[in-house]
Amino acid sequence: MDMSLMIKGVTKKYGSKVAVENLSFEVNRGEMFGLLGRNGAGKTTTFRLMLGLLKANQGTITWGNVTPVKLTSRTIGYLPEERGLYPKLNVMQQLIYLGRLKGMTKREVKDEVTKWLRQFEALQYENKRMEQLSKGNQQKIQFIASVMHKPELLILDEPFSGLDPININVLKKAVFDLRDQGTTIVFSSHRMDHVESLCENLSILNNGQQVAYGSLQQIKAAYRSRTIRIKADFSLDYLLTLNGVIDVQEEAHETRVVVQTEAIVNAVFEALHNKGNVQLFAVEEPTLHDIFIDKAGSAHA
């Protein structure tokens, strides 16, 4: 069986409000896929459709040709953006409870939880109440709750939110390990650097519509504007008078010049001639952050 996530022409409406419109993408087995967008863009609705908690008005969602409502509880794992564990229960108690809901035996839960706590260097928290743990350790326990039943498809909604750099690296390694073991992962994040380091393919939503979709390389190649980093001993404000120059941003040690297309780069270079000493002239490929701001930023709100 082809174990891939297929979303085809999905539309979801709440009355007259369209939350997701004609959304289509595919995520293959063992792939890490990014679903990006501002708050209200349609990410949470899409996740709920994937989980079978909502029904689409149009279109289909399947995992291995099976619709979400017909999947077993052990097939999908979900890490919500908001922590949903009970603060008064200790770690092992509530993970046993949640694991039993997924069809695991008590022995299976204990074995898996112990393995994950050891990997996260958190065995000492097994009998601690959630309210006694730091935010980072609470997030680790929430993560364990979403993966201890070994799901084939894992949905992570802002998994690194509120974490310090050390805990981010710990969770990143866990996510990479799961992917390498064949888990299919769909996740959202407001940190574009995380998406760039984790995802091969992604979709950007804006007001319920898909405004970009494909591999990171394809999306960057299709993005026309470029940024030039210039370090010079004279002001570069005059470059704004050139056709095709969008912005000139002065920073502490250099200036960033944003141009409409790569063809404008030569015009900028020629405009620097005989103006003074130029120590740096470097053309950067667009970052995912740049693309996200352009596709889903305030101008599109």
C-alpha positions as CSV (number, residue, x, y, z in Angstrom):
1,M,0.0,0.0,0.0
2,D,1.2,3.5,-0.9
3,M,1.6,5.0,2.6
4,S,1.5,8.7,1.7
5,L,-0.7,11.6,2.9
6,M,-2.8,12.9,0.1
7,I,-4.8,16.1,0.4
8,K,-6.8,16.9,-2.8
9,G,-8.9,20.0,-3.4
10,V,-9.9,20.4,0.2
11,T,-12.2,23.2,1.2
12,K,-13.5,23.8,4.7
13,K,-16.1,26.5,5.5
14,Y,-17.6,27.7,8.8
15,G,-20.8,29.2,7.6
16,S,-19.9,31.9,5.1
17,K,-16.3,32.0,6.3
18,V,-13.8,30.0,4.2
19,A,-11.1,28.6,6.5
20,V,-9.3,26.5,3.8
21,E,-9.9,26.8,0.1
22,N,-9.0,24.2,-2.5
23,L,-5.9,23.0,-0.7
24,S,-3.8,20.2,-2.2
25,F,-0.5,18.7,-1.3
26,E,1.2,15.3,-0.8
27,V,3.6,14.0,1.9
28,N,5.4,10.8,1.2
29,R,6.4,8.2,3.7
30,G,9.4,9.2,5.9
31,E,9.2,12.8,4.7
32,M,9.2,15.9,6.9
33,F,6.8,18.5,5.5
34,G,6.3,22.1,6.7
35,L,2.8,23.7,6.8
36,L,3.3,27.4,7.3
37,G,1.2,30.4,7.8
38,R,0.3,33.2,10.1
39,N,-2.3,32.8,12.9
40,G,-5.7,32.3,11.2
41,A,-4.2,31.2,7.9
42,G,-5.8,27.8,8.1
43,K,-3.1,25.6,9.6
44,T,-5.1,24.5,12.6
45,T,-8.2,23.7,10.5
46,T,-6.0,21.7,8.2
47,F,-4.5,19.7,11.1
48,R,-8.0,19.0,12.4
49,L,-9.1,17.8,9.0
50,M,-6.1,15.5,8.9
51,L,-7.0,14.1,12.3
52,G,-10.6,13.5,11.3
53,L,-11.9,15.9,13.9
54,L,-13.5,18.0,11.1
55,K,-15.1,17.1,7.8
56,A,-14.2,18.9,4.6
57,N,-16.9,20.6,2.6
58,Q,-15.1,19.5,-0.6
59,G,-12.1,17.4,-1.5
60,T,-10.5,14.4,0.1
61,I,-7.8,13.5,2.7
62,T,-6.3,10.0,2.8
63,W,-3.5,8.2,4.5
64,G,-2.6,5.1,2.5
65,N,-5.9,5.4,0.7
66,V,-7.8,5.4,4.0
67,T,-9.7,8.5,5.3
68,P,-8.7,9.8,8.7
69,V,-12.0,8.8,10.5
70,K,-11.3,5.1,9.5
71,L,-7.7,5.1,10.8
72,T,-6.9,3.4,14.1
73,S,-5.9,5.6,17.1
74,R,-2.4,4.3,16.9
75,T,-1.8,5.5,13.3
76,I,-1.6,9.2,14.0
77,G,0.3,11.2,16.7
78,Y,-0.5,14.8,17.4
79,L,1.5,17.4,19.4
80,P,-0.8,20.5,19.8
81,E,0.6,24.0,20.1
82,E,-1.1,24.4,23.5
83,R,0.0,21.9,26.2
84,G,-2.9,19.7,27.1
85,L,-1.6,17.5,30.0
86,Y,-3.0,17.5,33.5
87,P,-0.9,19.6,35.9
88,K,-1.7,17.7,39.0
89,L,-1.0,14.2,37.7
90,N,2.5,12.8,37.7
91,V,4.3,12.1,34.4
92,M,4.0,8.3,34.3
93,Q,0.4,8.3,35.5
94,Q,-1.0,10.4,32.7
95,L,1.2,8.9,30.0
96,I,-0.1,5.4,31.0
97,Y,-3.6,6.8,30.8
98,L,-3.0,8.4,27.4
99,G,-1.2,5.3,26.1
100,R,-4.1,3.0,27.2
101,L,-6.5,5.3,25.2
102,K,-4.2,4.5,22.1
103,G,-4.6,0.8,22.7
104,M,-1.2,0.2,24.4
105,T,-0.7,-2.1,27.3
106,K,0.5,-0.7,30.6
107,R,3.8,-2.6,30.1
108,E,4.2,-1.1,26.6
109,V,3.7,2.4,27.9
110,K,6.2,2.0,30.7
111,D,8.8,0.6,28.4
112,E,8.4,3.4,25.8
113,V,8.2,6.2,28.3
114,T,11.3,5.0,30.1
115,K,13.1,4.8,26.8
116,W,12.1,8.4,25.9
117,L,12.8,9.8,29.3
118,R,16.3,8.3,29.2
119,Q,16.9,9.8,25.7
120,F,15.8,13.2,27.0
121,E,17.9,12.8,30.2
122,A,14.7,13.2,32.2
123,L,14.2,9.9,34.1
124,Q,14.2,11.9,37.4
125,Y,10.9,13.5,36.4
126,E,8.9,10.2,36.1
127,N,7.0,10.7,39.3
128,K,6.9,14.5,39.2
129,R,3.7,16.4,38.6
130,M,3.6,18.4,35.4
131,E,3.2,21.7,37.3
132,Q,6.6,21.0,38.9
133,L,8.4,20.8,35.6
134,S,9.9,23.6,33.5
135,K,8.3,24.6,30.2
136,G,11.1,22.7,28.4
137,N,10.5,19.5,30.3
138,Q,6.7,19.9,30.0
139,Q,7.2,20.1,26.2
140,K,9.3,16.9,26.3
141,I,6.6,15.0,28.1
142,Q,3.9,16.4,25.7
143,F,6.2,15.2,22.8
144,I,6.5,11.7,24.4
145,A,2.7,11.5,24.7
146,S,2.4,12.2,20.9
147,V,5.0,9.5,19.8
148,M,5.0,6.7,22.4
149,H,2.5,4.6,20.4
150,K,4.8,4.8,17.4
151,P,2.5,6.5,14.9
152,E,3.0,6.2,11.2
153,L,1.9,9.9,10.7
154,L,3.0,12.5,13.2
155,I,1.6,16.1,13.3
156,L,3.6,18.6,15.3
157,D,2.1,22.1,15.8
158,E,4.8,24.5,16.9
159,P,6.9,21.8,18.6
160,F,9.7,24.2,19.5
161,S,7.6,27.0,20.9
162,G,9.0,28.5,24.1
163,L,12.1,26.2,24.2
164,D,15.7,27.3,24.8
165,P,18.4,26.4,22.2
166,I,19.5,23.3,24.1
167,N,16.0,21.8,24.3
168,I,15.4,22.7,20.7
169,N,18.4,20.6,19.7
170,V,17.2,17.7,21.8
171,L,13.8,17.7,20.2
172,K,15.2,18.3,16.7
173,K,17.3,15.1,17.1
174,A,14.3,13.1,18.2
175,V,12.3,14.4,15.2
176,F,15.2,13.5,12.8
177,D,15.4,10.0,14.4
178,L,11.7,9.4,13.9
179,R,11.9,10.5,10.3
180,D,14.9,8.2,9.6
181,Q,12.8,5.3,11.1
182,G,10.1,6.0,8.5
183,T,7.7,8.2,10.4
184,T,5.9,10.8,8.1
185,I,5.9,14.2,9.8
186,V,3.9,17.3,9.1
187,F,4.8,20.3,11.3
188,S,4.2,24.0,11.6
189,S,6.5,26.6,13.0
190,H,6.9,30.4,13.0
191,R,10.7,29.9,13.0
192,M,11.6,29.8,9.4
193,D,15.2,28.8,10.2
194,H,13.8,25.6,11.8
195,V,11.7,24.9,8.7
196,E,14.8,25.4,6.5
197,S,16.8,23.0,8.5
198,L,14.1,20.3,8.8
199,C,11.9,20.3,5.7
200,E,12.4,19.1,2.2
201,N,8.9,20.2,1.0
202,L,6.5,22.8,2.4
203,S,3.3,24.7,1.8
204,I,2.5,28.3,2.8
205,L,-1.0,29.3,3.5
206,N,-2.5,32.8,3.6
207,N,-6.1,33.5,4.4
208,G,-6.9,29.8,3.8
209,Q,-5.3,29.7,0.3
210,Q,-2.1,28.0,-0.7
211,V,0.3,30.7,-1.9
212,A,3.4,28.5,-2.3
213,Y,4.0,24.7,-2.5
214,G,6.9,22.5,-3.4
215,S,10.4,21.8,-2.4
216,L,12.4,24.5,-0.6
217,Q,14.7,24.6,-3.6
218,Q,11.9,25.1,-6.0
219,I,10.2,27.8,-4.0
220,K,13.4,29.7,-3.6
221,A,14.2,29.4,-7.4
222,A,10.7,30.7,-8.2
223,Y,11.2,33.8,-6.0
224,R,12.4,36.6,-8.2
225,S,13.7,39.3,-5.8
226,R,17.2,39.2,-4.4
227,T,19.1,40.8,-1.6
228,I,22.6,42.3,-2.0
229,R,24.8,42.8,1.0
230,I,27.1,45.8,0.5
231,K,29.8,47.3,2.7
232,A,31.0,50.7,1.6
233,D,32.4,53.8,3.1
234,F,29.7,56.0,1.6
235,S,25.9,56.3,1.8
236,L,23.9,54.0,-0.4
237,D,20.5,55.8,-0.2
238,Y,20.8,57.0,-3.7
239,L,20.3,53.4,-5.0
240,L,16.6,53.9,-4.2
241,T,16.4,56.0,-7.4
242,L,17.3,53.1,-9.6
243,N,14.5,51.2,-11.3
244,G,14.0,47.8,-9.8
245,V,15.4,48.7,-6.3
246,I,12.8,47.9,-3.7
247,D,14.5,48.8,-0.5
248,V,17.8,50.0,1.0
249,Q,18.2,48.9,4.6
250,E,21.1,50.3,6.6
251,E,22.4,47.9,9.3
252,A,25.3,48.2,11.8
253,H,28.1,47.1,9.6
254,E,26.6,46.8,6.1
255,T,23.7,47.7,3.9
256,R,21.1,45.3,2.5
257,V,19.7,46.3,-0.9
258,V,16.6,44.5,-2.1
259,V,16.0,44.3,-5.8
260,Q,13.0,43.0,-7.8
261,T,14.9,40.5,-9.9
262,E,18.4,39.2,-10.3
263,A,18.7,41.2,-13.6
264,I,18.9,44.4,-11.5
265,V,22.0,43.3,-9.7
266,N,24.4,44.4,-12.5
267,A,22.7,47.9,-12.5
268,V,23.4,48.2,-8.8
269,F,27.0,47.1,-9.2
270,E,27.6,49.7,-12.0
271,A,25.9,52.4,-9.9
272,L,28.7,51.9,-7.2
273,H,31.5,52.7,-9.7
274,N,33.7,55.6,-8.7
275,K,31.6,56.4,-5.7
276,G,34.2,55.2,-3.1
277,N,35.6,52.2,-1.5
278,V,33.4,49.0,-1.6
279,Q,34.6,46.3,0.7
280,L,31.8,43.8,0.2
281,F,29.3,43.1,-2.6
282,A,27.5,39.8,-2.2
283,V,24.2,38.5,-3.7
284,E,22.2,36.3,-1.4
285,E,19.6,33.7,-2.3
286,P,16.2,34.5,-0.7
287,T,15.7,33.1,2.8
288,L,12.5,31.3,3.6
289,H,11.9,34.2,6.0
290,D,11.9,36.7,3.1
291,I,9.6,34.5,1.1
292,F,7.2,34.0,4.0
293,I,7.0,37.7,4.7
294,D,6.3,38.4,1.0
295,K,3.7,35.7,0.6
296,A,1.9,35.8,3.9
297,G,3.0,39.1,5.5
298,S,1.1,42.2,6.4
299,A,0.6,43.3,2.8
300,H,-1.5,40.1,2.3
301,A,-3.5,40.2,5.6
